């Protein structure tokens, strides 16, 4: 984790900020052709207020959408840009990334239910974008991000989303079970009280996983 680039670190810290704010733990940043961060955004699905230009309290308030809105305010050129997102983009976000003409997509965790990277070749319009696709950089980070998503889903949404994820992709079951454990232990409120950083959490969970 110490070897992660600055865009990755900021992306994951945005995800942690979203989680601590009571939304889904997903963050995103956009870099220019020199690798400098020029925009950022996070999931604000369950928040009732947000600064301009971010979306909140709507199903469109995804991390990628908010990062794209911030990018639109910069006036920066789209050539050489890359969006880093902590979760594989959904169909809506993939389409929006195409409309903003970004050149690359990097994601830290695969989403076997809503993730839509495979749609990058679904239509001539998407194919023409010729995205550079960068897969998850670290399996441990991927596992923990998915576990946090499971915990927040159990806490924030009705229905049986975690059960459905397990049914759709049995390989996800261990990660979903870790999310269930975090939820049962009331981890969200405990972590907020302890004011932990996302990196401290990663180290703690990695240590637990190593003992199992």
FIPA-916743 format. One line per field, with one value per residue (C-alpha): residue number from 0; residue in one letter; x negated, y negated, z negated. Coordinates in Angstrom, 3 decimals. Layout:
N
num: [NUM	...]
residuo: [a	...]
x: [X	...]
y: [Y	...]
z: [Z	...]
//
This chain:
212
num: [0	1	2	3	4	5	6	7	8	9	10	11	12	13	14	15	16	17	18	19	20	21	22	23	24	25	26	27	28	29	30	31	32	33	34	35	36	37	38	39	40	41	42	43	44	45	46	47	48	49	50	51	52	53	54	55	56	57	58	59	60	61	62	63	64	65	66	67	68	69	70	71	72	73	74	75	76	77	78	79	80	81	82	83	84	85	86	87	88	89	90	91	92	93	94	95	96	97	98	99	100	101	102	103	104	105	106	107	108	109	110	111	112	113	114	115	116	117	118	119	120	121	122	123	124	125	126	127	128	129	130	131	132	133	134	135	136	137	138	139	140	141	142	143	144	145	146	147	148	149	150	151	152	153	154	155	156	157	158	159	160	161	162	163	164	165	166	167	168	169	170	171	172	173	174	175	176	177	178	179	180	181	182	183	184	185	186	187	188	189	190	191	192	193	194	195	196	197	198	199	200	201	202	203	204	205	206	207	208	209	210	211]
residuo: [x	x	x	x	x	x	x	x	x	x	x	x	x	x	x	x	x	x	x	x	x	x	x	x	x	x	x	x	x	x	x	x	x	x	x	x	x	x	x	x	x	x	x	x	x	x	x	x	x	x	x	x	x	x	x	x	x	x	x	x	x	x	x	x	x	x	x	x	x	x	x	x	x	x	x	x	x	x	x	x	x	x	x	x	x	x	x	x	x	x	x	x	x	x	x	x	x	x	x	x	x	x	x	x	x	x	x	x	x	x	x	x	x	x	x	x	x	x	x	x	x	x	x	x	x	x	x	x	x	x	x	x	x	x	x	x	x	x	x	x	x	x	x	x	x	x	x	x	x	x	x	x	x	x	x	x	x	x	x	x	x	x	x	x	x	x	x	x	x	x	x	x	x	x	x	x	x	x	x	x	x	x	x	x	x	x	x	x	x	x	x	x	x	x	x	x	x	x	x	x	x	x	x	x	x	x	x	x	x	x	x	x]
x: [0.000	-2.949	-3.822	-0.483	-0.697	0.741	3.848	4.625	4.098	6.355	8.986	9.123	9.126	12.134	13.838	13.110	14.479	17.691	17.952	17.427	20.029	22.652	22.585	21.168	17.366	16.509	14.177	12.689	10.052	9.114	5.550	4.192	1.644	-1.155	0.488	1.511	4.856	7.146	10.556	12.007	15.388	16.999	20.241	22.860	25.890	27.159	26.243	28.663	26.219	23.096	20.990	21.204	20.921	21.442	24.612	26.110	29.214	29.930	29.169	26.864	24.579	21.885	18.210	17.367	20.236	19.109	15.493	16.621	18.696	15.648	13.520	16.009	15.425	11.657	11.669	8.864	8.301	9.469	6.391	4.317	6.791	7.440	10.151	9.152	12.112	12.211	14.948	15.433	17.779	21.453	23.157	24.195	20.692	19.039	21.319	20.600	16.848	17.237	19.266	16.512	13.980	11.559	8.789	8.269	10.120	8.349	10.356	9.301	12.017	14.001	17.765	19.184	22.776	22.832	19.337	19.455	15.932	16.929	19.360	16.417	16.658	20.450	21.194	19.241	19.580	17.885	15.335	14.297	13.197	10.465	10.174	6.951	8.162	6.099	7.188	7.013	3.494	3.662	5.776	5.823	7.157	9.765	10.981	11.259	13.054	15.618	16.049	16.685	19.199	20.975	21.058	22.436	24.978	26.252	26.517	27.951	30.122	33.232	33.458	30.891	28.148	25.334	27.188	27.747	24.063	23.116	25.604	24.377	20.715	19.943	16.274	17.346	18.694	15.616	15.487	19.214	18.861	16.143	18.575	21.202	18.724	17.923	21.629	22.407	19.573	21.035	17.731	18.989	19.767	16.687	14.364	15.862	15.397	11.778	11.154	9.062	7.541	8.320	4.713	4.940	8.114	6.441	3.535	5.910	8.092	5.067	3.702	7.027	7.147	3.616	4.689	7.679]
y: [0.000	-2.288	-2.024	-3.427	-6.532	-9.818	-9.573	-6.155	-7.355	-10.382	-8.234	-5.808	-8.630	-10.093	-6.709	-6.755	-10.295	-9.126	-6.178	-8.365	-10.845	-8.093	-7.353	-4.422	-4.101	-5.092	-7.883	-9.155	-11.552	-12.739	-13.393	-15.366	-14.167	-14.829	-12.718	-15.705	-15.517	-18.166	-17.040	-14.768	-13.522	-10.973	-9.164	-11.432	-9.238	-9.476	-13.089	-15.996	-18.800	-19.259	-22.152	-23.239	-21.492	-18.153	-16.058	-14.622	-12.762	-11.389	-8.101	-10.050	-11.148	-8.602	-9.350	-9.343	-11.679	-14.147	-13.977	-14.621	-17.623	-19.022	-18.342	-20.283	-23.336	-23.325	-24.057	-21.514	-19.647	-16.052	-14.769	-12.454	-12.437	-9.397	-8.815	-6.764	-5.263	-2.990	-0.833	0.365	-2.153	-1.347	-1.800	-5.383	-6.422	-4.660	-6.562	-9.858	-9.225	-8.708	-11.905	-13.855	-12.266	-11.082	-8.859	-6.296	-4.443	-2.943	-1.142	0.334	2.978	5.068	4.974	8.226	6.946	3.326	2.959	2.224	2.066	4.820	2.340	0.263	2.244	2.561	-0.124	-1.961	-5.173	-3.583	-1.734	-5.009	-6.304	-3.640	-3.856	-2.810	-0.421	0.126	3.048	3.117	2.399	4.350	7.446	6.600	3.097	4.527	6.968	4.331	1.833	4.489	5.428	1.783	1.591	4.658	3.170	-0.145	1.576	3.623	0.469	-1.976	-0.152	2.000	5.390	8.125	6.614	8.496	11.810	11.013	10.209	13.558	15.332	13.554	14.224	16.912	15.896	12.712	14.644	14.341	10.588	10.202	12.256	9.885	7.035	8.863	9.224	5.507	4.699	7.090	5.556	2.060	1.168	-2.010	-3.845	-2.475	-3.578	-7.050	-7.399	-6.244	-8.694	-6.138	-6.768	-4.445	-3.211	-2.283	-0.357	1.459	2.503	3.680	5.758	7.185	8.358	10.037	11.723	13.031	14.778	16.531]
z: [0.000	-0.635	3.067	4.263	6.425	5.199	7.437	5.974	2.431	2.925	4.646	1.722	-0.811	1.026	0.626	-3.103	-3.387	-1.701	-4.085	-7.160	-5.846	-5.694	-1.971	-0.008	-0.224	3.335	4.393	7.634	8.922	12.398	13.508	16.450	18.988	16.494	13.792	11.662	9.828	11.314	9.965	7.316	6.171	3.915	3.443	1.808	2.314	-1.259	-2.055	-1.911	-1.122	0.954	2.237	5.870	8.323	6.573	6.643	3.461	2.275	5.734	7.449	9.760	6.904	7.726	7.124	10.826	11.675	9.018	10.153	13.742	12.655	10.849	13.933	16.040	13.849	14.422	18.139	18.492	21.748	21.941	23.767	21.604	18.724	16.538	13.959	10.923	9.097	6.084	7.654	11.221	12.895	13.396	16.816	16.013	15.006	17.921	20.293	18.544	18.695	22.445	22.815	21.033	23.402	20.746	22.037	19.287	16.546	13.525	10.852	7.516	7.088	9.531	9.191	10.526	10.240	11.443	12.894	16.607	17.998	20.437	22.009	23.245	26.479	26.565	29.150	31.863	29.819	26.793	28.917	30.543	27.136	27.114	23.333	21.653	18.942	15.779	13.517	9.701	8.406	5.123	4.243	0.522	1.149	3.517	0.863	-1.856	0.399	1.317	-2.353	-3.259	-0.413	-1.817	-5.329	-4.136	-1.890	-4.840	-6.937	-4.409	-1.900	-2.166	-0.519	-0.151	1.971	0.257	0.634	4.291	4.826	3.349	5.587	8.713	7.963	5.358	5.506	3.710	0.728	-1.557	-0.998	-1.592	-4.779	-5.956	-5.335	-7.390	-10.253	-10.170	-10.179	-13.058	-15.082	-14.568	-12.924	-11.258	-14.489	-16.231	-13.420	-13.366	-17.122	-16.863	-14.015	-12.138	-8.747	-5.883	-5.976	-9.650	-8.861	-5.986	-8.202	-10.934	-8.599	-6.799	-10.128	-10.950	-7.545	-7.986	-11.208	-9.629]
//
